[in-house]
Amino acid sequence: MSNRLDNTRVVIFTEDYNPTGSKVLYAKEVKHYIHKDTVSKLEAKKVKLKATEFNEKAEVEKAKKALEESKKE
């Protein structure tokens, strides 16, 4: 697995993240893929979020299945 994907976290924010007050940077209940260091900085700022590890193998299998299904049609 590449180091890039090892450092990726799947993040779902429980509220809109709007640091400047002018534009929502991360929307509520939308899945975002963010670097682990950025996630730790957001957690230090007390941003409400749920972060989980990125499961590369599951995503690769899902893509393979989708490719096979598209070939059948």
Wavefront OBJ file of the C-alpha trace (Angstrom):
o trace
v 0.000 0.000 0.000
v 1.308 3.448 -0.768
v 2.208 5.837 1.995
v -0.253 8.319 0.559
v -3.224 6.072 1.273
v -1.858 5.026 4.679
v -2.057 8.662 5.756
v -5.595 9.205 4.470
v -8.608 9.346 6.775
v -12.277 9.209 5.865
v -13.905 12.125 7.664
v -17.572 12.966 8.121
v -18.269 16.301 9.785
v -21.223 16.474 12.174
v -21.615 20.192 11.478
v -20.522 22.563 8.710
v -16.909 23.668 9.110
v -16.700 27.377 8.362
v -13.409 28.789 9.734
v -13.634 32.265 8.161
v -17.361 32.838 8.445
v -17.752 33.479 4.732
v -17.672 30.056 3.062
v -18.276 26.490 4.261
v -15.040 24.575 3.785
v -16.339 21.120 4.733
v -20.062 20.405 4.531
v -22.046 18.550 7.175
v -22.678 14.814 6.633
v -20.513 14.680 3.488
v -17.651 12.206 3.209
v -14.235 13.831 2.827
v -10.826 12.195 2.388
v -8.268 14.173 4.399
v -4.623 13.703 5.430
v -4.157 12.463 8.995
v -2.148 15.546 10.045
v -4.935 17.859 8.908
v -7.453 15.742 10.819
v -5.390 16.052 14.002
v -5.225 19.845 13.562
v -9.001 19.999 13.108
v -9.517 17.858 16.213
v -7.244 20.219 18.173
v -9.557 23.078 17.142
v -12.474 21.102 18.620
v -14.195 20.621 15.247
v -16.968 18.039 15.477
v -16.075 15.172 13.135
v -15.892 11.393 12.837
v -12.628 10.090 11.346
v -11.858 6.515 10.323
v -8.954 4.847 8.536
v -9.159 4.573 4.744
v -9.634 0.920 3.801
v -7.771 0.657 0.503
v -8.476 -3.047 -0.060
v -12.233 -2.603 0.265
v -12.215 0.347 -2.130
v -10.159 -1.597 -4.689
v -12.579 -4.536 -4.491
v -15.546 -2.202 -4.908
v -13.942 -0.668 -8.012
v -13.194 -4.114 -9.474
v -16.800 -5.220 -8.981
v -18.091 -2.031 -10.583
v -15.768 -2.571 -13.548
v -16.947 -6.163 -13.991
v -20.581 -5.071 -13.825
v -20.002 -2.385 -16.450
v -18.343 -4.919 -18.768
v -21.377 -7.232 -18.540
v -23.756 -4.559 -19.802
l 1 2 3 4 5 6 7 8 9 10 11 12 13 14 15 16 17 18 19 20 21 22 23 24 25 26 27 28 29 30 31 32 33 34 35 36 37 38 39 40 41 42 43 44 45 46 47 48 49 50 51 52 53 54 55 56 57 58 59 60 61 62 63 64 65 66 67 68 69 70 71 72 73
